[in-house]
Amino acid sequence: MTHNIQRVLNTKMRSMYFLIILTLLFSCTEHFEEKELYGYYSPVDYKNTFDTLHLQPKGIYYRKVYDGNKKLLLNTNGKWNVEKDGKVKLNGFFLNLDNDLVKYPETVNDDGMELLTNFETNSSVIQFCCGYKQGENCYQKIK
């Protein structure tokens, strides 16, 4: 009988720990006012490409992507917005993973993606990441 009570208590304790961890994770998400996000962003530590993303008022962004030879391969614009949960959605987004665009320039044609990401502060600089793994393919606000 006491073994069953102990099992129930252990299950309840695990549930409580899980809820505490979830609360901490979601409370750490930063929320920015739209105005704070306006400006230019550029990838961190890219070697094969140069990329600028300019978030502007009224939900418009402009984007330029250059290959390793500084040849402009993508000059586009799209729409962006801050969702109710604080995430930012970029429509018509080209997922630049710093691939060699000199060898494979056609990859910039794949710009129909919708990116939903969190913006955060890293060393007092606003940034967002869009790689497949956490902390990869990050863009920092440069002005």
Solvent accessible surface area in square Angstrom, and as a share of the most:
residue,aa,sasa,rsa
1,M,186,0.83
2,T,108,0.63
3,H,135,0.60
4,N,80,0.41
5,I,93,0.47
6,Q,110,0.49
7,R,137,0.50
8,V,82,0.47
9,L,102,0.51
10,N,66,0.34
11,T,72,0.42
12,K,128,0.54
13,M,83,0.37
14,R,162,0.59
15,S,58,0.37
16,M,92,0.41
17,Y,118,0.45
18,F,123,0.51
19,L,112,0.56
20,I,84,0.43
21,I,99,0.50
22,L,58,0.29
23,T,88,0.51
24,L,105,0.52
25,L,114,0.57
26,F,147,0.61
27,S,78,0.50
28,C,99,0.59
29,T,46,0.27
30,E,66,0.30
31,H,116,0.52
32,F,30,0.12
33,E,127,0.57
34,E,65,0.29
35,K,157,0.66
36,E,79,0.36
37,L,1,0.01
38,Y,59,0.22
39,G,10,0.09
40,Y,74,0.28
41,Y,0,0.00
42,S,13,0.08
43,P,18,0.12
44,V,52,0.30
45,D,118,0.61
46,Y,39,0.15
47,K,171,0.73
48,N,60,0.31
49,T,10,0.06
50,F,104,0.43
51,D,0,0.00
52,T,28,0.16
53,L,0,0.00
54,H,37,0.17
55,L,1,0.00
56,Q,51,0.23
57,P,71,0.44
58,K,187,0.79
59,G,14,0.14
60,I,47,0.24
61,Y,0,0.00
62,Y,99,0.37
63,R,2,0.01
64,K,82,0.35
65,V,0,0.00
66,Y,54,0.21
67,D,9,0.05
68,G,44,0.43
69,N,110,0.56
70,K,170,0.72
71,K,127,0.54
72,L,75,0.38
73,L,39,0.20
74,L,19,0.09
75,N,99,0.51
76,T,31,0.18
77,N,90,0.46
78,G,13,0.12
79,K,129,0.54
80,W,5,0.02
81,N,58,0.30
82,V,45,0.26
83,E,54,0.24
84,K,214,0.91
85,D,79,0.41
86,G,12,0.11
87,K,68,0.29
88,V,1,0.00
89,K,47,0.20
90,L,0,0.00
91,N,51,0.26
92,G,32,0.31
93,F,0,0.00
94,F,12,0.05
95,L,29,0.15
96,N,1,0.01
97,L,46,0.23
98,D,25,0.13
99,N,75,0.38
100,D,49,0.25
101,L,2,0.01
102,V,73,0.42
103,K,143,0.61
104,Y,115,0.44
105,P,57,0.36
106,E,100,0.45
107,T,48,0.28
108,V,9,0.05
109,N,118,0.60
110,D,108,0.56
111,D,44,0.23
112,G,69,0.66
113,M,72,0.32
114,E,103,0.46
115,L,13,0.06
116,L,93,0.47
117,T,13,0.08
118,N,60,0.31
119,F,4,0.02
120,E,72,0.32
121,T,57,0.33
122,N,68,0.35
123,S,100,0.64
124,S,102,0.66
125,V,50,0.29
126,I,26,0.13
127,Q,12,0.05
128,F,0,0.00
129,C,31,0.18
130,C,10,0.06
131,G,21,0.20
132,Y,177,0.67
133,K,142,0.60
134,Q,189,0.84
135,G,54,0.52
136,E,71,0.32
137,N,30,0.15
138,C,15,0.09
139,Y,0,0.00
140,Q,51,0.23
141,K,50,0.21
142,I,98,0.50
143,K,152,0.64
